[in-house]
Amino acid sequence: MPTAPLPASPDPTAGPSHVAIIMDGNGRWAKARGLPRVAGHRRGADAVRRVVRGAGELKIPMLTLFAFSTENWTRPADEVSDLMGLLRHYLRSEIEELHRNGARLRVIGNRGGLADDIVRDIADAEQRTHANARLDVNICINYGARDEILQATRVLARKVAAGDLPAEAIDEQRFERELLTAGMPDPDLVIRTSGEQRISNFLLWQCAYAELVFVDTLWPDFGKEHLEQAIAEFRRRERRYGGVG
């Protein structure tokens, strides 16, 4: 990816308004240094802090981070336990800074699979920050896009079967109201770190017309400067949405 920096005073009206990031490479970062995988996840939490601050400084209205997928439960039990511990720590230690900096936190995913204390921490963090308007920070936890689409389809199917909704009334807007991201704008830019070039079951419906930027940097090393480079690449592109430029 080209690494030309943004202009000294980037114009936020040029977009993107919503940046989504697949945070990848914690394990490889740790392995390269002879460290346990949890060390990579801990350094990855530091990168989250840097990027949230950077997004606020760059005046990005919305940031969505893919933290834990429905498929991640298949990882070794000790690694999952470490990840849940880091999630607890983040929700309890970082929420004050988020609140102080005007960030509103929203967690997207199936909370039924999470421990009760984590669900309570999420609710407390969302309530504490719900009136903030400087930056929306969405964290996807126990999230899978296929599961999200299936759940939305089942809800609408039950309404049709009950006679509460005509099948012909289901359009894109009606379907989107049943997604976990209801009320959110679609991502303009999706970034994946670590050199991998795939979406990995992340916001499949919402990313239909997102610009994709893949970077080689491992997530624990990712910072504001990498975010700036990805935004610069986004602004070089012409978005046609299936039409003619």
Accessible surface in RSA format (square Angstrom, percent):
REM  Atomic radii and reference values for relative SASA: ProtOr
REM  Chains: A
REM  Algorithm: Lee & Richards
REM  Probe-radius: 1.40
REM  Slices: 20
REM RES _ NUM      All-atoms   Total-Side   Main-Chain    Non-polar    All polar
REM                ABS   REL    ABS   REL    ABS   REL    ABS   REL    ABS   REL
RES MET A   1    87.02  45.1  15.96  10.6  71.06 169.2  26.86  22.8  60.17  79.7
RES PRO A   2    76.10  55.5  63.54  57.9  12.56  45.7  75.55  62.4   0.55   3.4
RES THR A   3    90.20  64.2  77.07  78.1  13.14  31.3  42.70  57.4  47.50  71.8
RES ALA A   4    48.41  44.5  39.71  61.3   8.69  19.8  45.89  64.6   2.52   6.7
RES PRO A   5   110.06  80.2  95.17  86.8  14.88  54.1  96.05  79.3  14.01  87.1
RES LEU A   6    19.21  10.7   4.33   3.1  14.88  37.4   4.73   3.3  14.48  39.0
RES PRO A   7    92.96  67.7  76.98  70.2  15.98  58.1  89.17  73.6   3.79  23.5
RES ALA A   8   111.32 102.4  65.50 101.1  45.82 104.2  77.88 109.7  33.44  88.6
RES SER A   9    98.04  82.8  75.72 101.1  22.32  51.4  45.05  95.9  52.99  74.2
RES PRO A  10    37.16  27.1  24.81  22.6  12.36  44.9  25.24  20.8  11.92  74.1
RES ASP A  11    76.53  53.6  69.83  69.5   6.70  15.8  34.33  80.8  42.20  42.1
RES PRO A  12    60.90  44.4  45.63  41.6  15.27  55.5  49.00  40.5  11.90  74.0
RES THR A  13   121.11  86.1  82.74  83.9  38.36  91.4  81.86 110.0  39.25  59.3
RES ALA A  14    56.61  52.1  27.75  42.8  28.86  65.7  40.73  57.4  15.89  42.1
RES GLY A  15    10.34  12.8   0.00   N/A  10.34  12.8  10.34  28.4   0.00   0.0
RES PRO A  16     5.82   4.2   1.20   1.1   4.62  16.8   1.85   1.5   3.97  24.7
RES SER A  17    58.76  49.7  56.22  75.0   2.54   5.9  22.71  48.4  36.04  50.5
RES HIS A  18     1.12   0.6   1.12   0.8   0.00   0.0   1.12   1.2   0.00   0.0
RES VAL A  19     0.00   0.0   0.00   0.0   0.00   0.0   0.00   0.0   0.00   0.0
RES ALA A  20     0.00   0.0   0.00   0.0   0.00   0.0   0.00   0.0   0.00   0.0
RES ILE A  21     0.00   0.0   0.00   0.0   0.00   0.0   0.00   0.0   0.00   0.0
RES ILE A  22     8.83   5.0   8.83   6.6   0.00   0.0   8.83   6.4   0.00   0.0
RES MET A  23    34.68  18.0  14.77   9.8  19.91  47.4  14.77  12.6  19.91  26.4
RES ASP A  24    27.75  19.4  25.87  25.8   1.87   4.4   3.46   8.1  24.29  24.2
RES GLY A  25     4.37   5.4   0.00   N/A   4.37   5.4   1.66   4.6   2.71   6.1
RES ASN A  26    24.75  17.1  22.68  21.9   2.07   5.0   2.93   7.1  21.82  21.1
RES GLY A  27     7.74   9.5   0.00   N/A   7.74   9.5   2.61   7.2   5.13  11.5
RES ARG A  28    97.76  41.0  91.47  46.6   6.29  15.0  62.37  85.2  35.39  21.4
RES TRP A  29     8.47   3.4   8.47   4.1   0.00   0.0   8.30   4.4   0.18   0.3
RES ALA A  30     0.10   0.1   0.10   0.2   0.00   0.0   0.10   0.1   0.00   0.0
RES LYS A  31   169.99  82.9 153.23  94.0  16.76  39.9 100.06  90.1  69.93  74.5
RES ALA A  32    82.60  75.9  38.35  59.2  44.24 100.6  50.77  71.5  31.83  84.3
RES ARG A  33   115.70  48.6  86.97  44.3  28.74  68.4  40.94  55.9  74.77  45.3
RES GLY A  34    72.12  88.9   0.00   N/A  72.12  88.9  38.74 106.3  33.38  74.8
RES LEU A  35    78.60  43.8  66.45  47.5  12.14  30.5  68.06  47.8  10.53  28.3
RES PRO A  36    88.04  64.2  75.02  68.4  13.02  47.3  87.16  72.0   0.88   5.5
RES ARG A  37   106.70  44.8 102.08  52.0   4.61  11.0  51.44  70.3  55.26  33.5
RES VAL A  38    22.70  14.9  20.01  18.1   2.69   6.5  20.08  17.4   2.62   7.1
RES ALA A  39    19.74  18.1  17.75  27.4   1.99   4.5  19.03  26.8   0.71   1.9
RES GLY A  40     0.00   0.0   0.00   N/A   0.00   0.0   0.00   0.0   0.00   0.0
RES HIS A  41    10.92   6.0   7.14   5.0   3.78   9.7   6.60   6.8   4.31   5.0
RES ARG A  42   136.98  57.5 133.13  67.9   3.85   9.2  40.23  55.0  96.76  58.6
RES ARG A  43   102.12  42.9 102.12  52.1   0.00   0.0  26.76  36.6  75.36  45.7
RES GLY A  44     2.26   2.8   0.00   N/A   2.26   2.8   2.26   6.2   0.00   0.0
RES ALA A  45    25.09  23.1  20.22  31.2   4.87  11.1  24.05  33.9   1.04   2.8
RES ASP A  46    48.60  34.0  48.06  47.8   0.54   1.3  10.63  25.0  37.98  37.9
RES ALA A  47     0.00   0.0   0.00   0.0   0.00   0.0   0.00   0.0   0.00   0.0
RES VAL A  48    15.41  10.1  15.41  13.9   0.00   0.0  15.41  13.4   0.00   0.0
RES ARG A  49    61.39  25.8  58.70  29.9   2.69   6.4  19.50  26.6  41.89  25.4
RES ARG A  50    84.66  35.5  79.62  40.6   5.04  12.0  57.80  79.0  26.86  16.3
RES VAL A  51     0.00   0.0   0.00   0.0   0.00   0.0   0.00   0.0   0.00   0.0
RES VAL A  52    13.57   8.9  12.38  11.2   1.18   2.9  12.38  10.8   1.18   3.2
RES ARG A  53   113.69  47.7 104.33  53.2   9.37  22.3  42.79  58.5  70.91  43.0
RES GLY A  54     1.22   1.5   0.00   N/A   1.22   1.5   0.99   2.7   0.23   0.5
RES ALA A  55     0.00   0.0   0.00   0.0   0.00   0.0   0.00   0.0   0.00   0.0
RES GLY A  56     7.82   9.6   0.00   N/A   7.82   9.6   5.69  15.6   2.13   4.8
RES GLU A  57    96.31  55.3  74.79  56.6  21.52  51.2  34.94  67.6  61.37  50.1
RES LEU A  58    20.64  11.5   9.11   6.5  11.53  29.0  11.89   8.3   8.76  23.6
RES LYS A  59   141.36  69.0 125.72  77.1  15.63  37.2  89.97  81.0  51.38  54.7
RES ILE A  60     4.98   2.8   3.82   2.8   1.17   2.8   4.07   2.9   0.91   2.5
RES PRO A  61    69.32  50.5  62.94  57.4   6.38  23.2  66.74  55.1   2.58  16.0
RES MET A  62    17.98   9.3  17.98  11.9   0.00   0.0  17.98  15.3   0.00   0.0
RES LEU A  63     0.00   0.0   0.00   0.0   0.00   0.0   0.00   0.0   0.00   0.0
RES THR A  64     0.00   0.0   0.00   0.0   0.00   0.0   0.00   0.0   0.00   0.0
RES LEU A  65     0.88   0.5   0.88   0.6   0.00   0.0   0.88   0.6   0.00   0.0
RES PHE A  66    17.51   8.8  10.78   6.7   6.73  17.5  10.78   6.5   6.73  19.2
RES ALA A  67    44.17  40.6  19.81  30.6  24.35  55.4  21.54  30.3  22.63  59.9
RES PHE A  68     6.81   3.4   6.14   3.8   0.66   1.7   6.62   4.0   0.19   0.5
RES SER A  69    11.24   9.5  10.72  14.3   0.52   1.2   7.09  15.1   4.15   5.8
RES THR A  70    40.97  29.1  29.82  30.2  11.15  26.6  25.80  34.7  15.17  22.9
RES GLU A  71    87.32  50.1  82.09  62.1   5.23  12.4  63.16 122.2  24.15  19.7
RES ASN A  72    26.81  18.5  26.56  25.7   0.25   0.6   0.26   0.6  26.55  25.7
RES TRP A  73    95.18  38.2  76.32  36.9  18.87  44.3  72.45  38.6  22.73  36.9
RES THR A  74   124.06  88.2  88.28  89.5  35.78  85.3  76.74 103.1  47.32  71.5
RES ARG A  75    83.15  34.9  72.59  37.0  10.56  25.1  18.04  24.7  65.11  39.5
RES PRO A  76    85.10  62.0  72.79  66.4  12.32  44.8  84.82  70.0   0.29   1.8
RES ALA A  77    86.76  79.8  69.71 107.6  17.06  38.8  75.22 105.9  11.54  30.6
RES ASP A  78   102.33  71.7  93.59  93.2   8.74  20.7  45.43 106.9  56.90  56.7
RES GLU A  79    11.49   6.6   8.93   6.8   2.56   6.1   9.22  17.8   2.27   1.9
RES VAL A  80    16.54  10.9  16.54  15.0   0.00   0.0  16.54  14.4   0.00   0.0
RES SER A  81    71.57  60.5  61.22  81.7  10.35  23.8  28.89  61.5  42.68  59.8
RES ASP A  82    53.65  37.6  47.18  47.0   6.46  15.3   5.05  11.9  48.60  48.5
RES LEU A  83    26.56  14.8  22.27  15.9   4.28  10.8  22.27  15.6   4.28  11.5
RES MET A  84    18.27   9.5  18.27  12.1   0.00   0.0  16.83  14.3   1.44   1.9
RES GLY A  85    31.31  38.6   0.00   N/A  31.31  38.6  25.36  69.6   5.96  13.3
RES LEU A  86    34.56  19.2  30.82  22.0   3.75   9.4  31.49  22.1   3.07   8.3
RES LEU A  87    21.32  11.9  15.99  11.4   5.32  13.4  20.81  14.6   0.50   1.4
RES ARG A  88    64.38  27.0  64.38  32.8   0.00   0.0  21.04  28.7  43.34  26.3
RES HIS A  89   107.05  58.5 101.96  70.9   5.09  13.0  66.91  69.0  40.13  46.7
RES TYR A  90    22.48  10.5  21.68  12.3   0.80   2.1  19.73  14.8   2.75   3.4
RES LEU A  91     6.24   3.5   0.46   0.3   5.79  14.5   1.54   1.1   4.70  12.7
RES ARG A  92   134.20  56.3 105.09  53.6  29.11  69.3  54.64  74.7  79.56  48.2
RES SER A  93    53.23  45.0  24.22  32.3  29.01  66.8  31.55  67.2  21.67  30.4
RES GLU A  94    18.36  10.5  18.23  13.8   0.13   0.3   1.93   3.7  16.43  13.4
RES ILE A  95    22.03  12.5  21.64  16.1   0.39   0.9  21.86  15.7   0.17   0.4
RES GLU A  96    78.28  44.9  78.23  59.2   0.05   0.1  46.94  90.8  31.34  25.6
RES GLU A  97    33.71  19.4  32.66  24.7   1.04   2.5  14.78  28.6  18.93  15.5
RES LEU A  98     9.72   5.4   9.13   6.5   0.59   1.5   9.72   6.8   0.00   0.0
RES HIS A  99    59.49  32.5  52.75  36.7   6.74  17.2  27.55  28.4  31.94  37.2
RES ARG A 100   157.96  66.3 125.02  63.7  32.94  78.4  69.42  94.9  88.54  53.7
RES ASN A 101    61.76  42.6  54.57  52.7   7.19  17.3  18.01  43.3  43.75  42.3
RES GLY A 102    17.40  21.5   0.00   N/A  17.40  21.5  16.86  46.3   0.54   1.2
RES ALA A 103     2.77   2.5   2.77   4.3   0.00   0.0   2.77   3.9   0.00   0.0
RES ARG A 104    93.37  39.2  92.86  47.3   0.51   1.2  16.78  22.9  76.59  46.4
RES LEU A 105     4.10   2.3   0.78   0.6   3.32   8.4   0.84   0.6   3.26   8.8
RES ARG A 106    77.79  32.7  77.79  39.7   0.00   0.0  32.15  43.9  45.64  27.7
RES VAL A 107     6.94   4.6   0.40   0.4   6.55  15.8   0.40   0.3   6.55  17.8
RES ILE A 108     3.28   1.9   0.54   0.4   2.74   6.6   3.28   2.4   0.00   0.0
RES GLY A 109    11.11  13.7   0.00   N/A  11.11  13.7   0.75   2.1  10.36  23.2
RES ASN A 110    78.65  54.2  71.56  69.1   7.10  17.1  17.67  42.5  60.99  58.9
RES ARG A 111    73.11  30.7  67.54  34.4   5.56  13.2  29.81  40.7  43.30  26.2
RES GLY A 112    72.90  89.9   0.00   N/A  72.90  89.9  39.18 107.5  33.72  75.5
RES GLY A 113    42.46  52.4   0.00   N/A  42.46  52.4  25.66  70.4  16.81  37.6
RES LEU A 114    12.34   6.9   0.49   0.3  11.85  29.8   2.04   1.4  10.30  27.7
RES ALA A 115    44.69  41.1  27.74  42.8  16.96  38.6  39.35  55.4   5.35  14.2
RES ASP A 116   108.40  75.9 101.72 101.2   6.67  15.8  23.15  54.5  85.25  85.0
RES ASP A 117    35.80  25.1  33.56  33.4   2.24   5.3  21.03  49.5  14.77  14.7
RES ILE A 118     0.23   0.1   0.23   0.2   0.00   0.0   0.23   0.2   0.00   0.0
RES VAL A 119    45.73  30.1  45.73  41.4   0.00   0.0  45.73  39.7   0.00   0.0
RES ARG A 120   143.99  60.5 140.85  71.8   3.14   7.5  68.42  93.5  75.57  45.8
RES ASP A 121    24.55  17.2  21.46  21.4   3.09   7.3   3.06   7.2  21.50  21.4
RES ILE A 122     0.00   0.0   0.00   0.0   0.00   0.0   0.00   0.0   0.00   0.0
RES ALA A 123    48.50  44.6  42.78  66.0   5.72  13.0  44.97  63.3   3.53   9.4
RES ASP A 124    95.10  66.6  88.53  88.1   6.58  15.6  29.31  69.0  65.79  65.6
RES ALA A 125     4.29   3.9   1.28   2.0   3.01   6.8   3.95   5.6   0.34   0.9
RES GLU A 126    35.23  20.2  33.84  25.6   1.39   3.3  17.99  34.8  17.24  14.1
RES GLN A 127   117.92  65.9 112.27  82.0   5.65  13.5  47.21 100.5  70.70  53.6
RES ARG A 128   115.20  48.4  95.33  48.6  19.87  47.3  38.22  52.2  76.98  46.7
RES THR A 129     0.06   0.0   0.00   0.0   0.06   0.1   0.06   0.1   0.00   0.0
RES HIS A 130   103.23  56.4  96.74  67.2   6.49  16.6  71.23  73.4  32.00  37.2
RES ALA A 131    83.78  77.0  52.00  80.2  31.78  72.3  60.43  85.1  23.35  61.9
RES ASN A 132    21.75  15.0  16.76  16.2   4.98  12.0   4.35  10.5  17.39  16.8
RES ALA A 133    96.21  88.5  60.62  93.5  35.59  81.0  65.11  91.7  31.10  82.4
RES ARG A 134   133.89  56.2 105.73  53.9  28.16  67.1  53.35  72.9  80.54  48.8
RES LEU A 135     6.10   3.4   4.78   3.4   1.32   3.3   6.00   4.2   0.10   0.3
RES ASP A 136    26.09  18.3  25.40  25.3   0.69   1.6   3.83   9.0  22.26  22.2
RES VAL A 137     0.03   0.0   0.03   0.0   0.00   0.0   0.03   0.0   0.00   0.0
RES ASN A 138     2.32   1.6   2.32   2.2   0.00   0.0   0.00   0.0   2.32   2.2
RES ILE A 139     9.61   5.5   9.61   7.2   0.00   0.0   9.61   6.9   0.00   0.0
RES CYS A 140     0.00   0.0   0.00   0.0   0.00   0.0   0.00   0.0   0.00   0.0
RES ILE A 141     1.91   1.1   1.09   0.8   0.82   2.0   1.09   0.8   0.82   2.2
RES ASN A 142     7.53   5.2   6.80   6.6   0.73   1.8   0.00   0.0   7.53   7.3
RES TYR A 143     1.25   0.6   0.12   0.1   1.13   2.9   1.25   0.9   0.00   0.0
RES GLY A 144     2.95   3.6   0.00   N/A   2.95   3.6   0.07   0.2   2.88   6.5
RES ALA A 145     0.26   0.2   0.26   0.4   0.00   0.0   0.26   0.4   0.00   0.0
RES ARG A 146   173.53  72.9 171.09  87.2   2.44   5.8  49.43  67.5 124.11  75.2
RES ASP A 147    55.34  38.8  52.47  52.2   2.86   6.8  16.78  39.5  38.56  38.5
RES GLU A 148     4.14   2.4   1.72   1.3   2.42   5.8   2.57   5.0   1.57   1.3
RES ILE A 149    48.15  27.4  48.15  35.9   0.00   0.0  48.15  34.7   0.00   0.0
RES LEU A 150    92.29  51.4  92.18  65.9   0.11   0.3  92.18  64.7   0.11   0.3
RES GLN A 151    85.60  47.9  85.46  62.5   0.14   0.3  32.02  68.2  53.58  40.6
RES ALA A 152     0.84   0.8   0.00   0.0   0.84   1.9   0.60   0.9   0.24   0.6
RES THR A 153    64.44  45.8  63.86  64.7   0.58   1.4  56.83  76.3   7.61  11.5
RES ARG A 154   107.63  45.2 104.97  53.5   2.66   6.3  43.26  59.1  64.37  39.0
RES VAL A 155    42.06  27.7  41.01  37.1   1.05   2.5  41.39  36.0   0.68   1.8
RES LEU A 156     5.28   2.9   5.28   3.8   0.00   0.0   5.28   3.7   0.00   0.0
RES ALA A 157    55.33  50.9  44.83  69.2  10.50  23.9  51.35  72.3   3.98  10.6
RES ARG A 158   144.81  60.8 138.61  70.7   6.20  14.8  74.17 101.4  70.64  42.8
RES LYS A 159    71.05  34.7  69.04  42.4   2.01   4.8  46.25  41.6  24.81  26.4
RES VAL A 160    50.47  33.2  40.63  36.8   9.84  23.7  40.63  35.3   9.84  26.7
RES ALA A 161    93.06  85.6  50.04  77.2  43.03  97.9  61.73  86.9  31.33  83.0
RES ALA A 162    71.28  65.5  33.63  51.9  37.64  85.6  46.03  64.8  25.24  66.9
RES GLY A 163    66.20  81.6   0.00   N/A  66.20  81.6  32.98  90.5  33.22  74.4
RES ASP A 164   111.32  78.0  77.01  76.6  34.31  81.1  25.80  60.7  85.52  85.3
RES LEU A 165    21.58  12.0  18.75  13.4   2.84   7.1  19.47  13.7   2.11   5.7
RES PRO A 166    75.79  55.2  64.01  58.4  11.78  42.8  75.15  62.0   0.64   3.9
RES ALA A 167    60.77  55.9  48.96  75.6  11.81  26.9  49.21  69.3  11.56  30.6
RES GLU A 168   155.51  89.3 117.98  89.3  37.52  89.3  74.43 144.0  81.07  66.2
RES ALA A 169    45.57  41.9  26.23  40.5  19.34  44.0  36.96  52.0   8.61  22.8
RES ILE A 170    60.67  34.5  38.67  28.8  22.00  53.0  38.67  27.8  22.00  59.7
RES ASP A 171    78.43  54.9  67.34  67.0  11.09  26.2  40.18  94.6  38.25  38.1
RES GLU A 172   108.54  62.3 104.85  79.3   3.69   8.8  28.59  55.3  79.95  65.3
RES GLN A 173   116.49  65.1 113.79  83.2   2.71   6.4  58.75 125.0  57.75  43.8
RES ARG A 174    30.68  12.9  29.66  15.1   1.02   2.4  12.56  17.2  18.12  11.0
RES PHE A 175    22.72  11.4  22.72  14.1   0.00   0.0  22.72  13.8   0.00   0.0
RES GLU A 176    57.86  33.2  56.93  43.1   0.94   2.2  18.81  36.4  39.05  31.9
RES ARG A 177   159.03  66.8 140.97  71.9  18.06  43.0  51.69  70.7 107.34  65.1
RES GLU A 178    42.64  24.5  23.64  17.9  19.00  45.2   1.93   3.7  40.71  33.2
RES LEU A 179     8.51   4.7   1.51   1.1   7.00  17.6   1.60   1.1   6.91  18.6
RES LEU A 180    77.09  42.9  65.52  46.9  11.57  29.1  69.80  49.0   7.29  19.6
RES THR A 181     8.16   5.8   6.65   6.7   1.51   3.6   2.20   3.0   5.96   9.0
RES ALA A 182    39.96  36.7  26.71  41.2  13.25  30.1  30.43  42.9   9.53  25.2
RES GLY A 183    86.80 107.0   0.00   N/A  86.80 107.0  43.03 118.1  43.77  98.0
RES MET A 184    26.89  13.9   6.39   4.2  20.50  48.8   7.62   6.5  19.27  25.5
RES PRO A 185    74.44  54.3  59.89  54.6  14.55  52.9  71.54  59.1   2.90  18.0
RES ASP A 186    69.43  48.6  58.72  58.4  10.70  25.3  18.47  43.5  50.96  50.8
RES PRO A 187     4.41   3.2   1.16   1.1   3.25  11.8   1.16   1.0   3.25  20.2
RES ASP A 188    26.33  18.4  26.33  26.2   0.00   0.0   1.96   4.6  24.37  24.3
RES LEU A 189     0.00   0.0   0.00   0.0   0.00   0.0   0.00   0.0   0.00   0.0
RES VAL A 190     3.21   2.1   2.29   2.1   0.92   2.2   2.29   2.0   0.92   2.5
RES ILE A 191     0.00   0.0   0.00   0.0   0.00   0.0   0.00   0.0   0.00   0.0
RES ARG A 192    13.99   5.9  13.63   6.9   0.37   0.9   0.27   0.4  13.72   8.3
RES THR A 193     0.00   0.0   0.00   0.0   0.00   0.0   0.00   0.0   0.00   0.0
RES SER A 194    11.35   9.6   0.00   0.0  11.35  26.2   0.00   0.0  11.35  15.9
RES GLY A 195    29.01  35.8   0.00   N/A  29.01  35.8  12.05  33.1  16.96  38.0
RES GLU A 196    48.58  27.9  46.81  35.4   1.77   4.2   3.73   7.2  44.84  36.6
RES GLN A 197   132.04  73.8 101.73  74.4  30.30  72.2  19.17  40.8 112.86  85.6
RES ARG A 198   129.81  54.5 122.25  62.3   7.56  18.0  57.58  78.7  72.23  43.8
RES ILE A 199    38.59  22.0  35.02  26.1   3.57   8.6  35.02  25.2   3.57   9.7
RES SER A 200    45.60  38.5  23.74  31.7  21.87  50.4  32.94  70.1  12.67  17.7
RES ASN A 201    27.39  18.9  19.39  18.7   8.01  19.3  15.70  37.8  11.70  11.3
RES PHE A 202     0.00   0.0   0.00   0.0   0.00   0.0   0.00   0.0   0.00   0.0
RES LEU A 203     1.23   0.7   1.23   0.9   0.00   0.0   1.23   0.9   0.00   0.0
RES LEU A 204    68.54  38.2  51.17  36.6  17.36  43.6  52.73  37.0  15.81  42.5
RES TRP A 205    75.94  30.5  64.30  31.1  11.64  27.3  67.23  35.8   8.71  14.1
RES GLN A 206     7.62   4.3   6.18   4.5   1.44   3.4   6.08  13.0   1.53   1.2
RES CYS A 207    16.58  12.5   6.22   6.9  10.36  24.3   6.57  16.7  10.01  10.8
RES ALA A 208    77.09  70.9  41.13  63.5  35.96  81.8  51.61  72.7  25.49  67.5
RES TYR A 209   125.39  58.5 113.75  64.7  11.65  30.3  82.07  61.7  43.33  53.4
RES ALA A 210    15.18  14.0   0.00   0.0  15.18  34.5   0.00   0.0  15.18  40.2
RES GLU A 211    31.36  18.0  30.21  22.9   1.16   2.8   1.64   3.2  29.72  24.3
RES LEU A 212    63.32  35.3  54.86  39.2   8.46  21.3  54.86  38.5   8.46  22.8
RES VAL A 213     2.02   1.3   0.49   0.4   1.52   3.7   1.91   1.7   0.11   0.3
RES PHE A 214    54.61  27.3  38.55  23.9  16.06  41.8  38.83  23.5  15.78  45.2
RES VAL A 215    10.66   7.0   8.01   7.3   2.64   6.4  10.66   9.3   0.00   0.0
RES ASP A 216   123.79  86.7 107.66 107.2  16.14  38.2  37.14  87.4  86.66  86.4
RES THR A 217    33.97  24.2  24.22  24.6   9.75  23.2  15.08  20.3  18.89  28.6
RES LEU A 218    38.49  21.4  36.49  26.1   2.00   5.0  36.49  25.6   2.00   5.4
RES TRP A 219     2.07   0.8   2.07   1.0   0.00   0.0   0.89   0.5   1.18   1.9
RES PRO A 220     0.88   0.6   0.00   0.0   0.88   3.2   0.00   0.0   0.88   5.5
RES ASP A 221    61.39  43.0  47.47  47.3  13.91  32.9  21.67  51.0  39.71  39.6
RES PHE A 222     0.00   0.0   0.00   0.0   0.00   0.0   0.00   0.0   0.00   0.0
RES GLY A 223     2.98   3.7   0.00   N/A   2.98   3.7   2.98   8.2   0.00   0.0
RES LYS A 224    71.73  35.0  69.11  42.4   2.62   6.2  34.60  31.1  37.13  39.5
RES GLU A 225    89.91  51.6  88.15  66.7   1.75   4.2  44.94  86.9  44.97  36.7
RES HIS A 226    34.12  18.6  33.77  23.5   0.36   0.9  15.20  15.7  18.92  22.0
RES LEU A 227     0.00   0.0   0.00   0.0   0.00   0.0   0.00   0.0   0.00   0.0
RES GLU A 228    48.24  27.7  48.24  36.5   0.00   0.0   3.36   6.5  44.89  36.6
RES GLN A 229    40.79  22.8  40.79  29.8   0.00   0.0   2.48   5.3  38.31  29.1
RES ALA A 230     0.00   0.0   0.00   0.0   0.00   0.0   0.00   0.0   0.00   0.0
RES ILE A 231     2.03   1.2   2.03   1.5   0.00   0.0   2.03   1.5   0.00   0.0
RES ALA A 232     6.73   6.2   3.64   5.6   3.09   7.0   5.32   7.5   1.40   3.7
RES GLU A 233    22.02  12.6  22.02  16.7   0.00   0.0   0.28   0.5  21.73  17.7
RES PHE A 234    11.58   5.8  10.01   6.2   1.57   4.1  10.01   6.1   1.57   4.5
RES ARG A 235    69.53  29.2  37.49  19.1  32.04  76.3  30.94  42.3  38.59  23.4
RES ARG A 236   119.90  50.3  82.51  42.1  37.39  89.0  73.57 100.5  46.33  28.1
RES ARG A 237    81.84  34.4  60.15  30.7  21.68  51.6  29.66  40.5  52.18  31.6
RES GLU A 238   107.01  61.4  85.11  64.4  21.90  52.1  44.89  86.8  62.12  50.7
RES ARG A 239    64.47  27.1  38.18  19.5  26.29  62.6  25.38  34.7  39.08  23.7
RES ARG A 240   126.04  52.9 106.57  54.3  19.47  46.4  19.15  26.2 106.89  64.8
RES TYR A 241   125.64  58.7 100.80  57.4  24.84  64.6  81.96  61.6  43.68  53.8
RES GLY A 242    75.14  92.7   0.00   N/A  75.14  92.7  34.83  95.6  40.31  90.3
RES GLY A 243    43.50  53.6   0.00   N/A  43.50  53.6  31.53  86.5  11.97  26.8
RES VAL A 244   149.82  98.6 118.20 107.0  31.63  76.2 120.65 104.8  29.17  79.1
RES GLY A 245    67.61  83.4   0.00   N/A  67.61  83.4  35.28  96.8  32.33  72.4
END  Absolute sums over single chains surface
CHAIN  1 A    12297.3       9657.5       2639.9       6640.2       5657.1
END  Absolute sums over all chains
TOTAL         12297.3       9657.5       2639.9       6640.2       5657.1
